[in-house]
């Protein structure tokens, strides 16, 4: 056997140094094994080997991809990183829904399968699990993804060495309280990642119980190592003035949560009292004004049919110029009143709650040649409508005058969120005045667009003979 040359020896030494550096430094591992570079702020997160880590961020900062890198590194070098790992290591990824959990898992699969080195170490590869053989072939790491669901029952039966909770702000606290003891015997690493939400819950408490934030000590009694990253820390965003302007046009609440990654002490009120008070002033449209009508049709019980007329002036300020209610009426009477208001104010569009009885009103108004748009109050549509209304209040572009019933209903609106982060509007009080206003204010977002109007034969004949 020929003796190795000096060049061979140098290459081997360099290989060993690189390999040791990859084992000790996950960001180097990412570059060499995964061919994936990281932003500097994420290198600090990925390279952190502390046991309890919380990653709080705005959107589009590389949180999911960086955590995927961190998980793969641990999977491959598990016996070197945790003393309780013997012949098998389990990394458990959980999120509120399976779709959300799959986002991070798909990143992990793509990185591993795209690596010329690691793809040869895959033992099992399914839609929810990937098993990765260790370098010394003495054991396997199982990467498993699961949804927490409503109760967390699907998380039982595991003894994980790493627990990753993605979108942690939206996971119920009692589920996490029940989950984490599963990692006590293994001395599991726990990584929480999320954009912030309300000032409550496990994620919020973990952030408040941090010993360091971005490497700076904040509490000697803290347990968590926290990384706080803003969307604007991403150079791709910071160096895009057009996108920065787009972000700045979000609501203050959305900007703080989604961009700055900040918790807000806002409770769950949709329209805070200070914004309502700012809007409760008498006002008149300034200059040329376009008018729109919103109709919320009574359904049953204590419901009332409410008609709202808004004027959008030259300064893009919305003025509630008319609001009227009546008890449950037949649809013919409601159609007559709606048509009367549309003609009186020369309304450019009438918006009608087409849910339930409103469908009949929509058809009658079409037959009477009233320009009308139907809105079905699905959960997603209602979220969009009320987000639009919230923006108007935040930007101080709406004046409701001294309408106390309207103000009271708006002030009683509360937000709840589904497991998929869809906002639900709730109220312990009536909401028909508020709904009528929110429907009319759709004009501010869509009033300048063309609308397709379904034309009945009767309407066609009346217009074209």
ABEGO torsion letter per residue (X at the ends): XBBBBAAAAAAAAAAAAAAAAAAABAAAAAAAAAGBBBBAAAAAAAABABABBBBBBBBGAGAAAAAAAAAAAAAAAAAAABAABBABBBBBBBBABAAAAAAAAAAAAAAAAABAAAAAABABBBAABBBBBBAAGABBBBBBBBBAEAAGAAABGBBBABBBBBGAAABBAAAAAAAAAAAAAAGBBBBBBBBBBBBBEAAAAAAAABABBGGBBABAABABBBBBBBAAABAAAAABAAAAAAAAABBAAAAAAAAAGBBBBAEABABBAAAAAAABBBBBBBEBBBBBBBBBBBABEABBBBBBBBBBBAAGBBBBABBBBBBBBBAAAAAAAAAAAAAAAGBABBBBBABEAAAAAAAAAAAAGBBBBBBBBBAAAAAAAAAAAAAAAAAGABBAEABAAAAAAAAABBBBBBAAGBBBBBBABBAAAAAAAAAAAAAAAAAABBBBBBBBAAAAAAAAX
